[in-house]
Amino acid sequence: MRFDGIETSKPPTLGTRPLDPLRARSCPPGQGGEQAAHKLRARGFSYRRIAEELRVRYDMVSQWLSGMPPSSRGSTPPAPVPTPAVQAEARQEESREQAAPSADGVRIAFLERRLSEVFAGLQRLSDEARQREARLQTALVEERRVATLQIERLNADVAGLRAALAALALRPPGATLGAEAARPGAGRGFWQRREH
């Protein structure tokens, strides 16, 4: 198709498709690619669209439309040599950056502080648990001592009852037990029901 005397591969569309860099070729300077790029740009085409229409690389269109003369396009300007004042300022800036804590350094410091707080809390909980365990063991020892004393008293009571049973079993029928016989209800065994 022709647009204002420019031969293009297709009519303009709203969308653009990327140019395959392997198939792209640069337009030789003598074929008027630069003038065509300027005309398409004046019509409102984007750099990418111009590159697509002229079948050249995007960077070539950028060079054509940037206004650089063809002699300086391939070369880069020499880097400026910094003055001693600029070098000193750069060194000061670098030392300030090193002295100022970075975001990672601040985060690391926060995490280290939080970690030490967590360890201190765990140590406190561990100490409290040890104290609670010691109190429980002391209480358990005391309960065992009290239970042992109660068992000894019960065993003494059982031994006394067995002795009383044996004495009752050995007495002749109708014999009194002495002082116990004078008490009301004496002579009855503890296994018999009391009548009320």
PyMOL commands that set and color helices and strands:
alter all, ss='L'
color gray80, all
select helices_A, chain A and resi 29-31+33-42+47-54+58-66+70-72+84-99+103-170+179-182
alter helices_A, ss='H'
color red, helices_A
select strands_A, chain A and resi 2-3+6-7
alter strands_A, ss='S'
color yellow, strands_A
deselect
rebuild
show_as cartoon
